[in-house]
Amino acid sequence: MTRPRPGLHLSLAAAALLASLQPLVGCAAPDPPPDEVLRSAFPDQAAAVLGVGPGFLRSGGGLERAAAARRGGVAVSLPGEGSEAIVFALDGGTTLRVREEGAGGEAMLAERAVAYRRASGSSFWTATPDGVEEWLLLDAEAVRRDAPVAAWEVEGGALAARDGAIEIADAAGAVRLRVTAPAAYAAGGREVEARLAARGARIELFVDAEGEQVLVDPEWQSPAPPSMGTGRSRHAAARLGTGVLVTGGTGVAGVGIRSAELYDPADGAWSSSPAPGNMRRAHAEHTATALGSGRVLVVGGDTEGAHSTYEVYDADTMTWVTGGEIPLTNPTTGQPDNLFRHTATELAGGAGEVLIVGGGGDLDQVAVYKSVFRYDPRDGQLRAAADLLGPRTLHTATLLDTGEVLVVGGYYDAELETTELYDPAADAWRHGPPVAEGARRFMHTATRLLDGRVLVTGYASVTEIYDPPTNSFVTVAPMRAATRRHGHSATLLPNGCVLVAGGRFEGAYQTDVELYNPLADRWIVADELRAPRGFHEATLLEDGSVLLTGGEQTGQKLATVERFTPGQPGAPCGDLCECQSGFCVDGVCCDTACDLGACDACSVAAGATADGTCSLLAGAACDDGNPCTSGDACDEGGCAGENDDTATCDDGNPCTRDACSGGTCASSDDDAGECDDGDPCTTDLCRGGECAAEAVTCEATDECHVDGACDPETGACVPLTRENGVRCEGDGVCFAGDCLHNPPETPSSSGGGAEPTDSAGGGGSNPGPDEERGCGCRAAGAAAPGGGPAAAALFIAAAAASRTSRRRRRPGPPSPR
């Protein structure tokens, strides 16, 4: 038999002893990471917790969003240790510090979320477009129906419960943060109810579960405007005081709506009853125009009755007043007709008159009008004005700085490319300039810019601007997305930029939002809408924000509302259009232009005291532009240096000697300097501190040339020859600039001083050079046998030979300069 080894028994005994002692010395297996627990307990929800949003990056001792929140959203800084405060930076300069009870331990990155351990569970923070969402994973023993499962202490804001949410307001009472708990799940993914309560500065979370593991998601977001009471599209909206009056539209199944709602931005609430109440008739595809003095004019779009009306809302009496019928006659039936899809434009002059232009009698564009009316608020009457030159509907009408009204495009059997201009003083229309090629459009927008030009966008692929001084259209940069969208909105912002939002393109409703910068002719992509929408209304509010109301998307009419707020001072920016002030400096929205150069800054990174506040810098290095100073530094926004006579300077004059003296650049004449006036046909010399120029002289090179001329391109002298036959040295005769002896006979030789030759070929004349060399021929005049072109060729050859011979006999003079 085999005997056991003593060493093996000892090892087994030691292992057993260690196993028995492990609970006593605290050597239990470590807890699994929070994300593993989440995936195991809630596999269907794990992706929504860990895999959404832009994620976070470690920054300093904490964590920041990897991408900024939607404009007007919430900026959040998470702590590096769970027991420390979460910091919310809100609009209006409000800062909140929030501590979660029971949280602790080092922050852990779990995919796109940040995880912390907490008492009886863990928490996960994810970034959303408008703020952050916290998912709490709570162990079963921590969950009771009658006690809060989690709580947060808030410092820096006032808490109030409203509509199931906790609203946190700043010192002025404006709600800056909204906390909700929209989703909660028990074991197995079963949905359970969750609710929030406010107790002083403490937010408490309750869950309708007992003794079960739960997953619940408090959201911390900027407050969205509350929805309207009625879903509506193709409605109309107008500023009424500081608020917005929304009227009519189409609802479910395209039914016209009589109701009107009033939005008050001060408390962010809508009211409809008792004021403004219902209109006298249902209106859709109509217009609403603010008249001033708390009144709004609603024209056309009647969906009740066989003719259209107009009515006025009076905020003082909180009533609707019937104005009367619109005198329209259907051109086919001869009966009174309705009016849809027209335009209403308040005219200049201060009287508050409104111009109603064109439109159609139905929604299928069968009957299209060229009728025009003017509403006079002084007596409440609508009167006919001069007709359009041609019928149109779904067009735009824009008041110009000149007082004229520009009408662009529209529809009449097809999309229109024509324009018209209306003169209110003469009550007359004239043809406007042609639009850009390919710019037929309807359901588009036209927005007057601060400089008086008009930006036209939508339906066509090109974007164009009408320029009143030249009475012409010019194409500009196209939108970056969905250039042919229609049913969108375009709003002029106080900073001079135009906000274009939503619309419809290729059958799909859009979430795209873009800003047009007319100074740089470029488009900037802004935060997308929360929901796609078209045929909505956009209204500029008193604080510079834009309220977007209602609209439609596939299969539904929207009651939801969105509010675009340009960046406040300190918000990150890359273009002035992103800032309500219109100033983007050092990468942040600034309160002023902050344009003093190196001696002011608007971001902390650039030396400012606070982001968004222009600060004058002191002590920072700068350049005062003076070469005779050194040590230049900022002082109260200015740049100054100490006089430095050892520095060098140059006044830019080559005919002076320059030196620094007393902080200035002193100069003295330097006639030894070299200068150049840029003319190649002059000789340049410094004289008395100035560059003096003398013209180049091109002297004759020999007796057969006269003084030449300077070529202004190259500066070279171009010689000019004397006329043929002039006597030159040794009884020679000038021919083509050469001095020839025994020149060839020409008809003009007798008049040039040379002895005539025998025209018959005889006589006692001496033989020429060619005859001496045995050439056996001579140049003949025109009357000599063999004259004509052949004789001329022989003459040219003889002259060339003579020139060659002379060059061999003696060198010529130097070439002219």
Residue, then its C-alpha position, 0 to 999 in steps of 0.5 A: m500500500t502507498r503511504p501518504r506523504p507528510g507534506l501533502h497532509l500539511s498543505l491541505a491542513a493549511a488551506a483549510l485553516l486559511a479558509s476558516l480564518q478568511p471571514l475573520v480577517g476581512c478577505a471577502a471577494p471585492d464587490p463587482p463594478p456598478d456597471e456589471v451589477l446594472r447589466s445583470a439586474f436590468p439588462d433591458q435598461a443598461a444600454a439607456v444608462l451607459g450608452v447615451g449622450p456625449g459622455f464625460l471627460r476628467s478635468g482637474g479634480g472632477l468631470e465635465r461633459a464631453a460636449a456642451a449642453r443645448r443652448g439654454g441648457v444646464a452646464v454640470s460639473l461632477p465631483g471626483e469624489g461622490s460625497e462632494a457637491i455637483v455644481f450646476a451653472l445655470d442661465g442668469g449667472t445662478t450656480l447651484r451646489v447639490r450633494e447627494e446623501g449617501a454617495g461616496g467613493e471615487a468617480m468611475l467612468a462606465e462607458r458614457a456614464v459616470a458611476y459612484r458607489r452609494a449606501s445600498g447601491s450605486s448611481f450613474w450620471t449621463a449627459t442629456p441635450d438639456g442637462v443630466e440624468e441620474w440613474l439610481l440603482l438601489d438594493a432591495e433592503a433600501v427600498r420602502r414605500d413610506a420613506p425616501v429612497a434617496a435625497w439631495e441637499v440643494e444650495g443656491g436656489a429655492l425649491a417648489a413642487r409643481d406638476g409632479a416636478i421640483e422647480i429650482a428658482d434663482a434669487a429673482g424667482a425665475v425657474r432655472l432648473r427642473v427635476t423630474a423622475p419620469a421612469a422607475y423599474a423594479a426587478g425584472g424591468r417592471e415599471v413602478e411609480a416614482r415621485l419627488a417632494a421638496r422639504g426646505a432645501r431638500i429634494e426627496l425621492f419616493v418609489d412605489a415598491e417595497g423590498e425590491q431592487v429598483l432603477v429610477d432616473p431623476e432628470w436635472q434639466s433646464p425648464a422647457p416652456p409648458s405646452m399649449g392647451t391645444g395641439r395646433s398647426r398652421h396657426a398664427a401668433a403675435r406679440l401682445g405686450t411682453g407675451v404671445l397670443v396664439t390664435g386658431g390653426t388646424g387640429v385633429a383631422g384638420v378641423g379649424i380651431r376657435s380657441a386662442e391662448l396667451y403665453d406669459p414669459a414671466d411665469g412661463a404659463w399659458s392662459s386661455s379662459p376667461a382671457p383671451g377665450n375663443m374667437r368668434r369664428a374658427h380660423a386657420e391659414h390666417t394672419a395675426t398682426a399686432l396693432g399696438s395698444g394691446r390689440v391684435l388683428v386676425v384676418g381670414g382663414d375662416t373654416e366656418g361659413a361661406h365667406s371670410t371675416y376679420e376680428v380684433y382682440d382687445a387686451d384691455t377689455m379681454t374680448w374679441v370684437t367682430g370687424g366685418e366681412i372681407p369683400l371677396t368674390n370667387p371669380t368662377t362662381g361670383q359668390p362671396d368667398n373665403l380667404f386663406r394663405h394671404t399676407a398681412t404687413e403693418l405699413a410705415g407711418g405710425a398710423g398702424e395700417v395693415l396691408i392684406v395681399g393676395g391669397g386663395g379661396d381654398l386650400d387647393q389653390v384653385a381660386v387665387y386672388k390678386s386682391v389687396f386690402r388696407y385695414d385702418p385701425r382708426d375706424g376699424q374698416l377694411r378697404a380695397a386697395a390697388d390689385l396686384l399685377g398678378p394673382r398669388t398665394l403662399h407668398t411673402a410680403t416684407l416692409l422695406d425701409t423706404g416704406e414700400v412693400l416687397v412681395v416675393g414668389g408664391y403660387y399661381d398654377a405653379e411656383l412663381e419667380t416674379t416679385e412686385l413692389y407696392d407704394p402705399a403713398a401712391d397705392a400702386w404696384r410695379h414689377g420688382p426685379p427678377v429673383a436668382e436663377g432657379a429661385r421659384r419658390f412658395m411657402h418660403t420666408a423673407t426676413r428684413l435684416l438690420d441693414g434694410r436688405v431682405l433675406v429669402t430662404g426656403y423651397a428653392s435650393v438657392t438663398e438670396i438677398y434683396d438689396p433695395p439701393t440696387n433693386s436687385f437680388v444676389t445669391v448668398a451662402p446656402m443653408r447647410a442642411a435642408t436648403r429646400r425646406h418649406g413651412h419653416s420659420a425665420t426670425l431676426l434676432p437683436n444681434g442682427c442674425v437670422l434664426v431658421a428653424g424646422g420645416r419640411f423637406e422631402g416629406a420629412y419634418q426637420t429638427d435642424v436649426e441654423l443661424y445666418n450671419p449677414l456680416a460674414d455671409r455664413w450659416i452656423v449650425a445651432d442646437e436641434l429642436r427637441a422635436p421635428r416640426g413644421f408649419h409652426e410659429a416663431t415669435l421674438l420675445e422681449d428678452g431676445s429669445v424666440l418662442l416656437t409654438g405648435g406645428e405638425q409632424t407626421g400624423q400629429k398636431l403639436a401642443t409642445v413649445e420650445r424656446f431658443t435663447p441665444g448665449q448669455p455672457g460667459a457661454p461658449c461661442g464660435d460666432l457672434c450669432e450665438c451670443q445675445s449681445g452679438f459679441c463673441v470674444d476669446g471663445v465666450c459670449c461677451d457683454t461688450a465688443c471688448d476690442l482694445g486688443a491685447c489689453d482687454a479680455c473676456s474669458v478667464a483663460a485670456g486673463a479676464t476676471a470672469d467669463g463673459t465680462c470684458s476686463l481691462l488687463a494690467g501688466a500683460a505684455c503688449d505692443d504699443g506700436n512705437p519702436c523706440t520704447s521697450g517693456d511695453a505693458c498694459d495699464e488700464g486698457g492702454c499699452a505703454g512702454e519706457n523710452d529706449d534710445t538704444a532701440t532701432c527704428d526706421d521711418g521707411n525713407p532710404c534717404t535718411r539716417d534714423a535713431c531713437s531719441g526721447g521715445t521718438c524716431a529722429s531722422s537726418d538726411d543721408d545723401a549716401g543712401e541708395c534709393d529707387d523710385g521704381d522707374p527703370c528709365t531713371t537714375d536715382l540718387c538721395r539728395g536732401g533726404e529725398c530720392a531724386a531721379e534723372a532720366v536715362t539718356c540714350e546717346a547715338t552709338d555712331e554716325c548712322h544712328v540718332d539718340g535712342a529711347c529707354d524701354p519703360e519695361t526693361g530699362a534698356c536703350v533702344p537705338l534709332t537709325r538715321e535715314n538711308g543715304v546720309r554720308c558717314e565716315g570715309d565717304g560712306v553712306c548710311f544704309a539700315g543703320d550701317c555705314l557702307h562704302n560702295p553702296p548698292e545702287t538704289p533709285s534714291s542714291s542720287g539724292g543721297g549724295a552718292e555717285p550715281t551708277d550707270s542705269a544701263g549697267g555700263g559707265g565708268s563706275n567702280p565695281g562694288p565689293d561683291e564684284e571684287r569678290g567675284c560675285g558677278c552681280r550687283a544691286a539693281g534699281a527698279a528700272a534696271p534689268g532684273g529689278g523687283p523683288a529679286a533685286a530687293a533680296l540681293f540688296i538686303a543680302a549685300a547690306a548684311a554682308s557689308r555689316t559683317s565685313r565692317r564688324r570684322r574690320r573694327p570694333g563698335p562703340p559700347s552698347p547704350r545703357 
